[in-house]
Amino acid sequence: MHVTDVALLLVRVVVGITMIAHGVNHWIGGGKIAGTARWFGGLGLKQPVLQAWLSVLTEVGAGVLLIVGLLTSFASAAVVSVMLVAGLLAHRPNGFFVFKEGYEYVLVLAVVAVAIGILGPGWLSLDHAAGIEITGWAGGGIALLLGVAGTAGLLGAFYRPQPKAAATEAAA
């Protein structure tokens, strides 16, 4: 075991806990599933209740997998996809800075997830114990490309924003 293994564990645990907290908040925090669904619907996602539940399952599932270091590249891909959807739909119009509701935070989490995919989970992981070695270009490629593909699939299937004129009329 190297100091790098401890560093990877720390990063995996912090990102994992962050994702779990995010998912739990969508589920039972604030407006609960109904509020999350209203927000997702307002972003232009169809079947927003389904999207809210899928978000909860993806965020909690990816978080748990990252913490224990199991199927790490795939868990990282889930983080990339969730953060990319959030960045594109909710944060991109607000610019970069998080204090202006920008995409700074989701960008950092997505890039850290790709880095975890590249580096792998380290020795302190179930992947290591099970002999699952997906690192380097393969691990990073899975994290990035599968994350982008998941985002494209979700947006292609469920993103139907209202035209500006219709949105303005609906608000009036």
Order of alpha helices (4+ residues) and beta strands (2+ residues): alpha-alpha-alpha-alpha-alpha-alpha-alpha-alpha-alpha
